[in-house]
Amino acid sequence: MLTVWTVPLALVAASLTGAEHTPPPEAQPAITLPSEEELALRRDRHRRYGVPVTVEGEGPFRFMIDTGAQATVISRPLADRLGLNQRQRATLIAMSSRREVETVAISSIKLGSRETYVRTAPLLEPDNLGWFDGILGLDTLQDSRVLLDFENARIRVGDADELGGNSGYEIVVKARDKLGQLIIADARVEGVKTAVIIDTGAQGSVGNSVLLKRLRARHVGDGSLEDVNGVTAETPFHHVENLKMGQMRLNNFAMAFYDAQPFRALGLENRPAMVLGMNELQHFERVAIDFRQRRVLFDLPRDVNLRHSFSDPHRIR
């Protein structure tokens, strides 16, 4: 039987008119695997972060943590190297494409001290993974909290209690679960009620056409989105005045608008919906995504308090 996996929005935004040039990545030291849960974040040129992971007892290898992907995936050369030759077929649903791919079972993926079995991991071509050897998806993150500490360039994965609980966060937003994906259902984009997906695998933010029709957004340029199947879609970018989630307000950022297939897979094709990507998440000192408690927690930068908003993102980071 054909298995359908949804891997939303591992994307690259390019050719945006007037966009700030992204510098090449810093030279990266050899990665090491510490014994504790706290792992160094290392950034690719699209501002997506990687962590060291052991696979089948070998490595470490560089994987991206993607809270917008249902399935953990692995590069085809790494699967070949590890002798993962028992392969099946599945359909991989990406941002703008559906492709039949091979899959493998992985008996051991280890992040820090946490070890997971992955029953079905799609294989991707290395050109579509860029800097990474694989992607850690929701199937390896369930019942965990993912803490992105941008201030200290660290990431931690564990239980809420292990990671200090909810103290110290200025903003805590409730979310609901859909196919393992956390969706903030009561956010507002320029006053329009919008479902928001927090996606650490997306470089930038993406909204659907239903949302665009409800906004007064100004077109600021054109660009392209590339998905994990290597398929590129041309898309317009619009200026968004504000996004509100609970007490958090984020002002003045560019968003791509495209009816991505994952919106349909999550039942969001007929209502305003968006993906909040890393360009916007990095305005905070910390972001914690808690799958067990169905919460997303935000820690504001030190020079911003709840009475102020991020009116100038370049001032924050």
Summary of the structure (lengths in Angstrom):
residues: 317
radius of gyration: 18.5
end to end distance: 47.7
largest distance: 56.0
contacts: 1094
relative contact order: 0.20
helix: 10%
strand: 47%
